Amino acid sequence: MVLLYSHRNLKPSSGFTLIELLVVAAMIGITTGIGVAAYNSFRDRQSVEQAAKNLKSNLVLARSNAISGRKDPSCGGNTLNGWYADLDNKNYYGTCGSGSTTPFSSPKPLFEGNFGLSSTNTILFKPLIGDTDLDDDLTITVTPTGTSAPQAQVTIGRGGQIN
């Protein structure tokens, strides 16, 4: 007696083939890669925008200090020259005395982080009126060091307006 087996008599196997597993793994890898790239781009944009907001806030503070005539007690009877925003060194400070540009206290940072600015001007906010020594409006572009994107901008007007 001879027994013959046909494919019809075999039970269907349960589980996944190697090809199906590889396709799913590839899909997960692609989706993860896209998500990580999008997150990194978002994080970079947010850090630049935060640096620009801090820059703007500290420029407003320097101008406000100039308008209010705020000076250090170490100035004594000397007059306030104004408050400077030193874009090259990325800090701001006040000065007093006849034509002095020496800070009366340690300069404060304009923002935290490793960012470059498109301008290296030193801007004077004049006491009591808050005008600047600029001849024209100045637009400052904030970018991460070593790359050109993303960017954020802050504009300082001749009259001291900060946008």
OpenMM code with the backbone's topology and positions (N, CA, C; nanometers):
from openmm import Vec3, app, unit

residues = "MET VAL LEU LEU TYR SER HIS ARG ASN LEU LYS PRO SER SER GLY PHE THR LEU ILE GLU LEU LEU VAL VAL ALA ALA MET ILE GLY ILE THR THR GLY ILE GLY VAL ALA ALA TYR ASN SER PHE ARG ASP ARG GLN SER VAL GLU GLN ALA ALA LYS ASN LEU LYS SER ASN LEU VAL LEU ALA ARG SER ASN ALA ILE SER GLY ARG LYS ASP PRO SER CYS GLY GLY ASN THR LEU ASN GLY TRP TYR ALA ASP LEU ASP ASN LYS ASN TYR TYR GLY THR CYS GLY SER GLY SER THR THR PRO PHE SER SER PRO LYS PRO LEU PHE GLU GLY ASN PHE GLY LEU SER SER THR ASN THR ILE LEU PHE LYS PRO LEU ILE GLY ASP THR ASP LEU ASP ASP ASP LEU THR ILE THR VAL THR PRO THR GLY THR SER ALA PRO GLN ALA GLN VAL THR ILE GLY ARG GLY GLY GLN ILE ASN".split()
positions = [
    Vec3(0.0830, -0.1161, 0.0000),
    Vec3(0.0000, 0.0000, 0.0000),
    Vec3(0.0887, 0.1241, 0.0000),
    Vec3(0.0560, 0.2183, -0.0865),
    Vec3(0.1349, 0.3389, -0.1023),
    Vec3(0.0500, 0.4576, -0.0579),
    Vec3(0.1064, 0.5405, 0.0300),
    Vec3(0.0359, 0.6606, 0.0754),
    Vec3(0.0921, 0.7822, 0.0024),
    Vec3(0.0045, 0.8575, -0.0511),
    Vec3(0.0460, 0.9784, -0.1210),
    Vec3(-0.0027, 1.1004, -0.0425),
    Vec3(0.0831, 1.1963, -0.0268),
    Vec3(0.0476, 1.3207, 0.0404),
    Vec3(0.0384, 1.4308, -0.0648),
    Vec3(-0.0615, 1.5110, -0.0524),
    Vec3(-0.0732, 1.6237, -0.1439),
    Vec3(-0.0683, 1.7531, -0.0618),
    Vec3(-0.0501, 1.8602, -0.1312),
    Vec3(-0.0445, 1.9899, -0.0631),
    Vec3(-0.1772, 2.0255, -0.0001),
    Vec3(-0.2809, 1.9689, -0.0471),
    Vec3(-0.4131, 2.0005, 0.0070),
    Vec3(-0.4332, 1.9449, 0.1461),
    Vec3(-0.3619, 1.8485, 0.1799),
    Vec3(-0.3803, 1.7843, 0.3108),
    Vec3(-0.2985, 1.8509, 0.4208),
    Vec3(-0.2033, 1.9393, 0.3844),
    Vec3(-0.1190, 2.0032, 0.4844),
    Vec3(-0.1956, 2.1173, 0.5517),
    Vec3(-0.1695, 2.1337, 0.6807),
    Vec3(-0.2316, 2.2435, 0.7541),
    Vec3(-0.1611, 2.3726, 0.7156),
    Vec3(-0.2360, 2.4847, 0.7030),
    Vec3(-0.1703, 2.6114, 0.6749),
    Vec3(-0.0845, 2.6515, 0.7949),
    Vec3(0.0355, 2.7026, 0.7686),
    Vec3(0.1236, 2.7407, 0.8776),
    Vec3(0.0806, 2.8766, 0.9324),
    Vec3(0.0982, 2.8953, 1.0610),
    Vec3(0.0659, 3.0243, 1.1223),
    Vec3(0.1972, 3.0971, 1.1490),
    Vec3(0.1936, 3.2353, 1.1495),
    Vec3(0.3137, 3.3145, 1.1722),
    Vec3(0.3413, 3.4049, 1.0537),
    Vec3(0.4575, 3.4705, 1.0576),
    Vec3(0.4944, 3.5675, 0.9562),
    Vec3(0.6154, 3.5175, 0.8798),
    Vec3(0.6211, 3.5548, 0.7567),
    Vec3(0.7380, 3.5191, 0.6772),
    Vec3(0.8487, 3.6191, 0.7039),
    Vec3(0.9679, 3.5851, 0.6659),
    Vec3(1.0827, 3.6725, 0.6848),
    Vec3(1.0654, 3.8028, 0.6073),
    Vec3(1.0092, 3.7945, 0.4895),
    Vec3(0.9856, 3.9143, 0.4071),
    Vec3(0.8888, 4.0083, 0.4784),
    Vec3(0.7813, 3.9570, 0.5336),
    Vec3(0.6852, 4.0414, 0.6050),
    Vec3(0.7516, 4.1108, 0.7239),
    Vec3(0.8336, 4.0407, 0.7972),
    Vec3(0.9027, 4.0997, 0.9122),
    Vec3(1.0005, 4.2078, 0.8684),
    Vec3(1.0707, 4.1852, 0.7585),
    Vec3(1.1649, 4.2851, 0.7078),
    Vec3(1.0923, 4.4103, 0.6591),
    Vec3(0.9774, 4.3928, 0.5950),
    Vec3(0.9001, 4.5085, 0.5479),
    Vec3(0.8534, 4.5923, 0.6665),
    Vec3(0.8036, 4.5296, 0.7699),
    Vec3(0.7566, 4.6015, 0.8887),
    Vec3(0.8735, 4.6722, 0.9575),
    Vec3(0.9865, 4.6040, 0.9691),
    Vec3(1.1035, 4.6668, 1.0322),
    Vec3(1.1499, 4.7886, 0.9517),
    Vec3(1.1489, 4.7786, 0.8199),
    Vec3(1.1876, 4.8914, 0.7353),
    Vec3(1.0911, 5.0078, 0.7522),
    Vec3(0.9632, 4.9802, 0.7593),
    Vec3(0.8628, 5.0859, 0.7777),
    Vec3(0.8827, 5.1563, 0.9118),
    Vec3(0.9105, 5.0801, 1.0155),
    Vec3(0.9336, 5.1391, 1.1477),
    Vec3(1.0599, 5.2260, 1.1440),
    Vec3(1.1647, 5.1784, 1.0783),
    Vec3(1.2880, 5.2552, 1.0677),
    Vec3(1.2696, 5.3852, 0.9922),
    Vec3(1.1974, 5.3810, 0.8814),
    Vec3(1.1727, 5.5021, 0.8018),
    Vec3(1.0906, 5.6024, 0.8812),
    Vec3(0.9853, 5.5556, 0.9459),
    Vec3(0.8992, 5.6431, 1.0255),
    Vec3(0.9779, 5.7068, 1.1404),
    Vec3(1.0612, 5.6308, 1.2069),
    Vec3(1.1431, 5.6829, 1.3160),
    Vec3(1.2420, 5.7872, 1.2646),
    Vec3(1.3055, 5.7593, 1.1510),
    Vec3(1.4003, 5.8542, 1.0934),
    Vec3(1.3352, 5.9868, 1.0583),
    Vec3(1.2170, 5.9825, 1.0003),
    Vec3(1.1442, 6.1047, 0.9666),
    Vec3(1.1070, 6.1804, 1.0933),
    Vec3(1.0624, 6.1083, 1.1943),
    Vec3(1.0240, 6.1718, 1.3214),
    Vec3(1.1414, 6.2388, 1.3904),
    Vec3(1.2561, 6.1736, 1.3929),
    Vec3(1.3754, 6.2304, 1.4570),
    Vec3(1.4209, 6.3550, 1.3817),
    Vec3(1.4214, 6.3504, 1.2494),
    Vec3(1.4624, 6.4665, 1.1693),
    Vec3(1.3681, 6.5846, 1.1927),
    Vec3(1.2379, 6.5579, 1.1966),
    Vec3(1.1401, 6.6645, 1.2203),
    Vec3(1.1581, 6.7240, 1.3603),
    Vec3(1.1826, 6.6392, 1.4593),
    Vec3(1.2019, 6.6873, 1.5954),
    Vec3(1.3277, 6.7737, 1.6056),
    Vec3(1.4372, 6.7303, 1.5432),
    Vec3(1.5611, 6.8086, 1.5469),
    Vec3(1.5421, 6.9451, 1.4817),
    Vec3(1.4710, 6.9487, 1.3712),
    Vec3(1.4431, 7.0756, 1.3040),
    Vec3(1.3586, 7.1662, 1.3933),
    Vec3(1.2575, 7.1103, 1.4568),
    Vec3(1.1716, 7.1856, 1.5492),
    Vec3(1.2533, 7.2409, 1.6655),
    Vec3(1.3386, 7.1562, 1.7214),
    Vec3(1.4213, 7.1973, 1.8362),
    Vec3(1.5157, 7.3118, 1.7972),
    Vec3(1.5768, 7.3019, 1.6796),
    Vec3(1.6668, 7.4076, 1.6335),
    Vec3(1.5922, 7.5393, 1.6140),
    Vec3(1.4740, 7.5332, 1.5521),
    Vec3(1.3937, 7.6553, 1.5321),
    Vec3(1.3558, 7.7181, 1.6656),
    Vec3(1.3144, 7.6354, 1.7606),
    Vec3(1.2743, 7.6871, 1.8911),
    Vec3(1.3908, 7.7508, 1.9659),
    Vec3(1.5097, 7.6915, 1.9574),
    Vec3(1.6241, 7.7488, 2.0292),
    Vec3(1.6649, 7.8826, 1.9686),
    Vec3(1.6575, 7.8962, 1.8357),
    Vec3(1.6899, 8.0238, 1.7720),
    Vec3(1.5853, 8.1288, 1.8080),
    Vec3(1.4584, 8.0902, 1.8047),
    Vec3(1.3527, 8.1852, 1.8408),
    Vec3(1.3661, 8.2291, 1.9862),
    Vec3(1.4028, 8.1369, 2.0751),
    Vec3(1.4210, 8.1723, 2.2164),
    Vec3(1.5391, 8.2673, 2.2335),
    Vec3(1.6487, 8.2431, 2.1623),
    Vec3(1.7640, 8.3336, 2.1690),
    Vec3(1.7257, 8.4731, 2.1198),
    Vec3(1.6466, 8.4803, 2.0125),
    Vec3(1.6019, 8.6103, 1.9601),
    Vec3(1.5105, 8.6803, 2.0601),
    Vec3(1.4234, 8.6053, 2.1278),
    Vec3(1.3352, 8.6645, 2.2298),
    Vec3(1.4172, 8.7168, 2.3468),
    Vec3(1.5182, 8.6408, 2.3890),
    Vec3(1.6052, 8.6866, 2.4985),
    Vec3(1.6840, 8.8098, 2.4577),
    Vec3(1.7342, 8.8112, 2.3340),
    Vec3(1.8055, 8.9277, 2.2831),
    Vec3(1.7152, 9.0505, 2.2863),
    Vec3(1.5957, 9.0347, 2.2344),
    Vec3(1.5000, 9.1455, 2.2313),
    Vec3(1.4672, 9.1930, 2.3728),
    Vec3(1.4408, 9.0999, 2.4625),
    Vec3(1.4060, 9.1341, 2.6007),
    Vec3(1.5195, 9.2099, 2.6699),
    Vec3(1.6433, 9.1669, 2.6498),
    Vec3(1.7562, 9.2332, 2.7145),
    Vec3(1.7891, 9.3675, 2.6496),
    Vec3(1.7621, 9.3813, 2.5203),
    Vec3(1.7773, 9.5128, 2.4570),
    Vec3(1.6736, 9.6105, 2.5125),
    Vec3(1.5512, 9.5622, 2.5313),
    Vec3(1.4458, 9.6454, 2.5912),
    Vec3(1.4858, 9.6847, 2.7332),
    Vec3(1.5430, 9.5908, 2.8081),
    Vec3(1.5878, 9.6201, 2.9449),
    Vec3(1.6993, 9.7245, 2.9451),
    Vec3(1.7958, 9.7120, 2.8554),
    Vec3(1.9042, 9.8109, 2.8476),
    Vec3(1.8471, 9.9484, 2.8138),
    Vec3(1.7535, 9.9542, 2.7204),
    Vec3(1.6909, 10.0825, 2.6832),
    Vec3(1.6118, 10.1388, 2.8014),
    Vec3(1.5392, 10.0516, 2.8701),
    Vec3(1.4606, 10.0948, 2.9859),
    Vec3(1.5515, 10.1495, 3.0962),
    Vec3(1.6653, 10.0834, 3.1187),
    Vec3(1.7621, 10.1330, 3.2175),
    Vec3(1.8145, 10.2707, 3.1782),
    Vec3(1.8374, 10.2916, 3.0483),
    Vec3(1.8854, 10.4225, 3.0010),
    Vec3(1.7786, 10.5295, 3.0207),
    Vec3(1.6541, 10.4969, 2.9854),
    Vec3(1.5444, 10.5935, 2.9980),
    Vec3(1.5233, 10.6330, 3.1443),
    Vec3(1.5313, 10.5336, 3.2326),
    Vec3(1.5070, 10.5616, 3.3745),
    Vec3(1.6289, 10.6242, 3.4429),
    Vec3(1.7424, 10.6297, 3.3740),
    Vec3(1.8623, 10.6888, 3.4328),
    Vec3(1.9281, 10.5986, 3.5346),
    Vec3(1.9033, 10.4686, 3.5273),
    Vec3(1.9589, 10.3745, 3.6245),
    Vec3(2.1105, 10.3679, 3.6114),
    Vec3(2.1762, 10.3904, 3.7243),
    Vec3(2.3219, 10.3779, 3.7279),
    Vec3(2.3637, 10.3170, 3.8603),
    Vec3(2.4842, 10.2689, 3.8624),
    Vec3(2.5400, 10.2027, 3.9794),
    Vec3(2.5826, 10.3064, 4.0829),
    Vec3(2.5694, 10.2739, 4.2132),
    Vec3(2.6151, 10.3680, 4.3165),
    Vec3(2.7633, 10.4033, 4.3038),
    Vec3(2.8415, 10.3156, 4.2405),
    Vec3(2.9846, 10.3451, 4.2249),
    Vec3(3.0090, 10.4649, 4.1328),
    Vec3(2.9080, 10.5077, 4.0599),
    Vec3(2.9213, 10.6246, 3.9725),
    Vec3(2.9316, 10.7532, 4.0538),
    Vec3(2.8816, 10.7486, 4.1766),
    Vec3(2.8839, 10.8680, 4.2599),
    Vec3(2.8080, 10.9811, 4.1935),
    Vec3(2.8705, 11.0978, 4.1837),
    Vec3(2.8054, 11.2139, 4.1231),
    Vec3(2.8227, 11.2213, 3.9721),
    Vec3(2.8919, 11.1239, 3.9139),
    Vec3(2.9114, 11.1244, 3.7685),
    Vec3(2.7791, 11.1009, 3.6964),
    Vec3(2.7676, 11.1604, 3.5809),
    Vec3(2.6455, 11.1437, 3.5024),
    Vec3(2.6479, 11.0109, 3.4280),
    Vec3(2.5288, 10.9612, 3.3979),
    Vec3(2.5135, 10.8374, 3.3214),
    Vec3(2.5393, 10.8675, 3.1743),
    Vec3(2.6314, 10.7930, 3.1138),
    Vec3(2.6566, 10.8067, 2.9696),
    Vec3(2.5494, 10.7349, 2.8890),
    Vec3(2.4970, 10.6266, 2.9442),
    Vec3(2.3956, 10.5475, 2.8762),
    Vec3(2.4205, 10.3996, 2.8967),
    Vec3(2.3396, 10.3209, 2.8284),
    Vec3(2.3527, 10.1750, 2.8345),
    Vec3(2.3897, 10.1260, 2.6957),
    Vec3(2.4912, 10.0409, 2.6907),
    Vec3(2.5420, 9.9878, 2.5652),
    Vec3(2.4975, 9.8430, 2.5454),
    Vec3(2.4663, 9.8098, 2.4216),
    Vec3(2.4470, 9.6710, 2.3815),
    Vec3(2.5631, 9.6384, 2.2884),
    Vec3(2.6536, 9.5561, 2.3360),
    Vec3(2.7733, 9.5190, 2.2601),
    Vec3(2.7440, 9.3875, 2.1872),
    Vec3(2.7076, 9.3978, 2.0590),
    Vec3(2.6693, 9.2794, 1.9822),
    Vec3(2.7877, 9.1898, 1.9509),
    Vec3(2.9082, 9.2470, 1.9449),
    Vec3(3.0271, 9.1671, 1.9176),
    Vec3(3.0556, 9.0725, 2.0345),
    Vec3(3.0455, 9.1236, 2.1568),
    Vec3(3.0706, 9.0422, 2.2762),
    Vec3(2.9426, 8.9829, 2.3350),
    Vec3(2.8291, 9.0145, 2.2736),
    Vec3(2.6972, 8.9594, 2.3109),
    Vec3(2.6615, 8.9890, 2.4571),
    Vec3(2.6818, 9.1171, 2.4982),
    Vec3(2.6435, 9.1564, 2.6331),
    Vec3(2.5960, 9.3012, 2.6337),
    Vec3(2.5441, 9.3445, 2.7482),
    Vec3(2.5019, 9.4840, 2.7642),
    Vec3(2.5455, 9.5343, 2.9007),
    Vec3(2.5648, 9.6664, 2.9102),
    Vec3(2.6163, 9.7257, 3.0335),
    Vec3(2.5911, 9.8761, 3.0325),
    Vec3(2.5970, 9.9362, 3.1502),
    Vec3(2.5835, 10.0804, 3.1653),
    Vec3(2.7188, 10.1438, 3.1928),
    Vec3(2.7313, 10.2728, 3.1566),
    Vec3(2.8559, 10.3459, 3.1831),
    Vec3(2.8241, 10.4833, 3.2412),
    Vec3(2.9169, 10.5359, 3.3179),
    Vec3(2.9022, 10.6706, 3.3716),
    Vec3(3.0382, 10.7384, 3.3728),
    Vec3(3.0382, 10.8693, 3.3848),
    Vec3(3.1626, 10.9450, 3.3812),
    Vec3(3.1747, 11.0140, 3.2477),
    Vec3(3.2615, 11.1083, 3.2403),
    Vec3(3.2770, 11.1922, 3.1226),
    Vec3(3.3303, 11.1118, 3.0040),
    Vec3(3.2414, 11.0708, 2.9143),
    Vec3(3.2801, 11.0002, 2.7931),
    Vec3(3.3326, 10.8593, 2.8135),
    Vec3(3.3185, 10.8041, 2.9323),
    Vec3(3.3714, 10.6713, 2.9611),
    Vec3(3.2861, 10.5631, 2.8935),
    Vec3(3.3527, 10.4601, 2.8438),
    Vec3(3.2816, 10.3426, 2.7932),
    Vec3(3.3118, 10.2205, 2.8799),
    Vec3(3.3705, 10.2444, 2.9967),
    Vec3(3.3999, 10.1359, 3.0897),
    Vec3(3.2727, 10.1012, 3.1677),
    Vec3(3.2328, 9.9755, 3.1679),
    Vec3(3.1117, 9.9370, 3.2402),
    Vec3(3.1239, 9.9636, 3.3899),
    Vec3(3.0139, 10.0103, 3.4514),
    Vec3(3.0187, 10.0302, 3.5960),
    Vec3(2.9832, 9.9034, 3.6721),
    Vec3(2.9434, 9.7995, 3.6025),
    Vec3(2.9233, 9.6683, 3.6642),
    Vec3(2.9577, 9.5638, 3.5585),
    Vec3(2.9631, 9.4383, 3.5986),
    Vec3(2.9997, 9.3357, 3.5002),
    Vec3(2.8912, 9.3260, 3.3925),
    Vec3(2.9326, 9.3186, 3.2660),
    Vec3(2.8347, 9.3094, 3.1570),
    Vec3(2.7455, 9.1857, 3.1714),
    Vec3(2.6204, 9.2017, 3.1311),
    Vec3(2.5237, 9.0923, 3.1378),
    Vec3(2.5029, 9.0358, 2.9971),
    Vec3(2.4836, 8.9036, 2.9844),
    Vec3(2.4682, 8.8451, 2.8510),
    Vec3(2.3365, 8.8872, 2.7847),
    Vec3(2.3419, 8.9066, 2.6531),
    Vec3(2.2209, 8.9383, 2.5775),
    Vec3(2.1339, 8.8145, 2.5595),
    Vec3(2.1954, 8.6966, 2.5552),
    Vec3(2.1229, 8.5702, 2.5428),
    Vec3(2.2171, 8.4572, 2.5787),
    Vec3(2.1611, 8.3404, 2.6020),
    Vec3(2.2393, 8.2212, 2.6340),
    Vec3(2.2474, 8.1333, 2.5093),
    Vec3(2.3543, 8.0610, 2.4948),
    Vec3(2.3652, 7.9669, 2.3843),
    Vec3(2.4723, 8.0075, 2.2857),
    Vec3(2.4941, 7.9205, 2.1895),
    Vec3(2.5994, 7.9378, 2.0907),
    Vec3(2.5388, 7.9848, 1.9587),
    Vec3(2.5133, 8.1146, 1.9496),
    Vec3(2.4490, 8.1723, 1.8320),
    Vec3(2.5338, 8.2856, 1.7780),
    Vec3(2.5263, 8.3037, 1.6491),
    Vec3(2.5952, 8.4140, 1.5849),
    Vec3(2.4982, 8.5261, 1.5535),
    Vec3(2.5499, 8.6482, 1.5488),
    Vec3(2.4691, 8.7654, 1.5139),
    Vec3(2.5237, 8.8242, 1.3842),
    Vec3(2.4335, 8.8793, 1.3038),
    Vec3(2.4732, 8.9348, 1.1745),
    Vec3(2.5412, 9.0707, 1.1875),
    Vec3(2.5406, 9.1285, 1.3064),
    Vec3(2.5994, 9.2599, 1.3275),
    Vec3(2.6946, 9.2556, 1.4466),
    Vec3(2.7981, 9.3360, 1.4396),
    Vec3(2.8923, 9.3446, 1.5518),
    Vec3(2.8958, 9.4860, 1.6087),
    Vec3(2.7918, 9.5628, 1.5819),
    Vec3(2.7839, 9.7005, 1.6329),
    Vec3(2.7798, 9.7031, 1.7850),
    Vec3(2.8189, 9.8166, 1.8398),
    Vec3(2.7920, 9.8474, 1.9797),
    Vec3(2.6929, 9.9621, 1.9767),
    Vec3(2.5771, 9.9394, 2.0362),
    Vec3(2.4669, 10.0356, 2.0290),
    Vec3(2.4541, 10.1063, 2.1627),
    Vec3(2.4483, 10.2376, 2.1587),
    Vec3(2.4299, 10.3185, 2.2788),
    Vec3(2.2827, 10.3580, 2.2900),
    Vec3(2.2210, 10.3235, 2.4037),
    Vec3(2.0879, 10.3758, 2.4372),
    Vec3(2.1122, 10.4973, 2.5260),
    Vec3(2.0718, 10.6120, 2.4772),
    Vec3(2.1011, 10.7383, 2.5448),
    Vec3(2.0149, 10.7552, 2.6695),
    Vec3(2.0722, 10.8153, 2.7746),
    Vec3(1.9966, 10.8318, 2.8990),
    Vec3(1.8776, 10.9258, 2.8828),
    Vec3(1.7722, 10.8932, 2.9562),
    Vec3(1.6488, 10.9707, 2.9696),
    Vec3(1.5604, 10.9730, 2.8449),
    Vec3(1.6156, 10.9584, 2.7258),
    Vec3(1.5314, 10.9595, 2.6055),
    Vec3(1.5254, 10.8239, 2.5367),
    Vec3(1.6248, 10.7398, 2.5558),
    Vec3(1.6237, 10.6050, 2.5006),
    Vec3(1.6569, 10.5954, 2.3536),
    Vec3(1.6903, 10.7089, 2.2891),
    Vec3(1.7340, 10.7037, 2.1497),
    Vec3(1.8642, 10.6255, 2.1409),
    Vec3(1.9011, 10.5902, 2.0185),
    Vec3(2.0270, 10.5203, 1.9977),
    Vec3(2.1249, 10.6094, 1.9221),
    Vec3(2.2472, 10.5625, 1.9103),
    Vec3(2.3465, 10.6343, 1.8300),
    Vec3(2.3518, 10.5810, 1.6868),
    Vec3(2.2493, 10.5033, 1.6478),
    Vec3(2.2451, 10.4473, 1.5124),
    Vec3(2.2079, 10.5540, 1.4100),
    Vec3(2.2665, 10.5452, 1.2915),
    Vec3(2.2311, 10.6360, 1.1823),
    Vec3(2.1049, 10.5898, 1.1103),
    Vec3(2.0769, 10.4610, 1.1161),
    Vec3(1.9610, 10.4034, 1.0492),
    Vec3(1.9165, 10.2808, 1.1285),
    Vec3(1.7988, 10.2283, 1.0961),
    Vec3(1.7511, 10.1072, 1.1631),
    Vec3(1.8519, 9.9937, 1.1418),
    Vec3(1.8622, 9.9070, 1.2412),
    Vec3(1.9548, 9.7943, 1.2349),
    Vec3(1.8770, 9.6653, 1.2544),
    Vec3(1.8879, 9.5738, 1.1586),
    Vec3(1.8262, 9.4419, 1.1710),
    Vec3(1.9348, 9.3417, 1.2060),
    Vec3(1.9126, 9.2692, 1.3143),
    Vec3(2.0088, 9.1707, 1.3626),
    Vec3(1.9504, 9.0324, 1.3340),
    Vec3(2.0265, 8.9497, 1.2656),
    Vec3(1.9844, 8.8129, 1.2371),
    Vec3(2.0554, 8.7187, 1.3330),
    Vec3(1.9788, 8.6349, 1.4017),
    Vec3(2.0326, 8.5378, 1.4966),
    Vec3(2.0337, 8.4019, 1.4275),
    Vec3(2.1505, 8.3371, 1.4237),
    Vec3(2.1629, 8.2037, 1.3638),
    Vec3(2.2469, 8.1150, 1.4546),
    Vec3(2.2219, 7.9846, 1.4517),
    Vec3(2.3089, 7.8946, 1.5276),
    Vec3(2.4495, 7.8985, 1.4692),
    Vec3(2.5504, 7.8909, 1.5528),
    Vec3(2.6882, 7.8934, 1.5060),
    Vec3(2.7145, 7.7711, 1.4182),
    Vec3(2.7738, 7.7954, 1.3017),
    Vec3(2.8109, 7.6861, 1.2122),
    Vec3(2.7067, 7.6534, 1.1073),
    Vec3(2.5929, 7.7207, 1.1081),
    Vec3(2.4897, 7.6934, 1.0085),
    Vec3(2.4147, 7.8224, 0.9781),
    Vec3(2.3441, 7.8248, 0.8688),
    Vec3(2.2706, 7.9461, 0.8329),
    Vec3(2.1208, 7.9326, 0.8582),
    Vec3(2.0740, 7.8155, 0.8893),
    Vec3(1.9298, 7.7983, 0.9117),
    Vec3(1.9105, 7.7213, 1.0405),
    Vec3(1.8098, 7.7459, 1.1137),
    Vec3(1.7067, 7.8487, 1.0991),
    Vec3(1.7567, 7.9852, 1.1470),
    Vec3(1.6793, 8.0883, 1.1199),
    Vec3(1.7169, 8.2237, 1.1581),
    Vec3(1.5996, 8.2951, 1.2237),
    Vec3(1.6315, 8.3965, 1.3040),
    Vec3(1.5306, 8.4861, 1.3611),
    Vec3(1.5892, 8.6265, 1.3573),
    Vec3(1.5024, 8.7271, 1.3488),
    Vec3(1.5514, 8.8641, 1.3367),
    Vec3(1.4942, 8.9547, 1.4446),
    Vec3(1.5773, 9.0513, 1.4848),
    Vec3(1.5394, 9.1561, 1.5786),
    Vec3(1.5821, 9.2877, 1.5144),
    Vec3(1.4933, 9.3872, 1.5157),
    Vec3(1.5245, 9.5162, 1.4554),
    Vec3(1.5275, 9.6247, 1.5625),
    Vec3(1.6312, 9.7099, 1.5565),
    Vec3(1.6434, 9.8240, 1.6470),
    Vec3(1.6331, 9.9499, 1.5618),
    Vec3(1.5383, 10.0340, 1.5950),
    Vec3(1.5201, 10.1605, 1.5219),
    Vec3(1.6128, 10.2687, 1.5745),
    Vec3(1.6311, 10.3726, 1.4940),
    Vec3(1.7157, 10.4859, 1.5371),
    Vec3(1.6641, 10.5470, 1.6663),
    Vec3(1.5336, 10.5504, 1.6807),
    Vec3(1.4736, 10.6093, 1.8005),
    Vec3(1.4706, 10.5139, 1.9193),
    Vec3(1.5269, 10.3939, 1.9038),
    Vec3(1.5339, 10.2978, 2.0147),
    Vec3(1.4245, 10.1933, 2.0130),
    Vec3(1.3322, 10.1997, 1.9174),
    Vec3(1.2270, 10.0988, 1.9115),
    Vec3(1.2893, 9.9612, 1.8807),
    Vec3(1.2379, 9.8605, 1.9468),
    Vec3(1.2929, 9.7254, 1.9298),
    Vec3(1.1784, 9.6336, 1.8893),
    Vec3(1.1942, 9.5701, 1.7734),
    Vec3(1.0922, 9.4777, 1.7216),
    Vec3(1.1545, 9.3444, 1.6889),
] * unit.nanometer
topology = app.Topology()
chain = topology.addChain("A")
for resn in residues:
    res = topology.addResidue(resn, chain)
    for name in ("N", "CA", "C"):
        topology.addAtom(name, app.Element.getBySymbol(name[0]), res)
